[in-house]
Amino acid sequence: MTHTLYGIPNCDTVKKARVWLDQNGQAYAFHDYKKAGIDRETLKGWVEAHGWQVVLNRAGTTFRALPDTDKADIDADKAIALMLAQPSMIKRPVLDLGDRTLVGFKPEQYAAAFG
């Protein structure tokens, strides 16, 4: 089965995940959501599975550059709207394994998922 790795190609963490997948012989399709976009249903599924606090990258420069009004009173719906408007606010990478997703990259987490 081919898995899907979501992210942007110039992100260092995405690069590390891609190297790990390649070195461990794991087939995957890469989905660049800055170029190909991301749909509401996919984001909603990630938020339902992990919580908006995990999926929304509040440490990134895109989020930090938002006006304070946009950063206030965030809930799941507002987080999804922000990420749809600016996909670079999605924590990277997201690996879709079919039955579940992994958000972010930790080698031990990937090893356990493919173990």
C-alpha positions, 0 to 999 in steps of 0.5 A: 500500500502506498501512503501519502505524506502531506507537507511542503518540500522545503520544510526541514522536518518534511525532508527528514520524514522523506529520507526516513521513508526512503531509507526504510523502503516505504512507498509513499506519494507526496502531496504538496499542500501549498501547490495542490491545496488541501480540502476541508474534509481532510483537515476536519478528519485530522482535527477530529483525530488529533485535535486542532491544537496538534494540527495547527502550527502555532509556532510557525511564522505564518501563524505568528504574523496573523493579527491578534484577532485571528489568533484569539478565540480559536476553536476547531472550526476557526483553526480549519478555516485558518489552515484552509486559507494558509496551508503553511499553518498545518503542522508538518508533515502529516503521514496518512497510513490509511487507517490513521495519520501521524502528525509531525515526524519522530523516527521512533514513531514512524518505526513503530507505525511500520514495525 
